Amino acid sequence: MRWLGIIYALASVVCYFGVTQVMSNSITSSITSVYTWGAENKFLNLQNISSIAVAIMVAYVIFLVVLRKTLL
C-alpha cells in the first residue's frame, strides 16, 4: 500500500500548484481591476509585478517552513 501513499502525495503536490495559480490569478485580477498603473507597458505592468510578488511570498513561506522543520 506504499504506492498508494506515493500517488496521493504526488496528486497533492499537483493540486497545490493548481490552487496556488488560481489564487494568484484572483489576486492579480482584483488588483488590476482597481488600479490601472502601467497598463500601456507590456513588461512592467501591475499584473506582472503583483504576480511576481505573490510568487515570492509563496516561495518564502514554503522555504521558511522547510528550513524550520530541518533546523528543529
N, C-alpha and C positions, 0 to 999 in steps of 0.2 A: 504493500500500500504506500510505499515511499514515493513511487512515481506519481501517485495522485496528489501528494503534497507538493511535489515539484511543479506539476501542471497548475495547481492552484496558485502557487507563488508567482509563476510566470504570467498567468492571467491577471493577477492583482497588479503587477507592475505595468502591464499594458493598459489596464483600465485606469490606473492612477495617472498615467501620462495623458490619456484622453480627457479625463476630468480636469486636469491642470490646464489643458489647452482651451477647454470650454470656459473655465473661469477667467483665464487671461483674455480671451476674446470678449467676454462680457464686461470686464473691467475697462479694456481699451475702447470698446464701443460706447460705454457710458461716459467716459472722459471726453472722447472726441465729439459726442453729441452736445456736450455743454460748452467746450472750448474749441475754437477754430484756429488756434495758433499754428502757423507753419503749414497750412493746407496746400499752398502752392508749391512747396518744396517736396520733391519726390523722396529724398533720402532722410532729411532731418525734420520730419513732421511729428506731430504729437502722438500719433498712433504707434510709430516705430519706437519713440522714446519711452512711452508707457509700457510697451511690450517688453522692451529690454529691461526696464526697471522691475517689472513683475518677475521676469526670469531670474534676475539677480537676487531678488528677495527669496524666491522659492529655493534657489540653489544654496543660499546662505543658511536657510532653515534646515535643509536636508543635510548639508555638510556639518552644521553645528550639532545636530543630533548624532551623526555618525562619530564625530570626534568626542563627544561627551560619553557615548557608550564605550568607546575604546579606551578612554582615559580612566573610567571608573572601574 
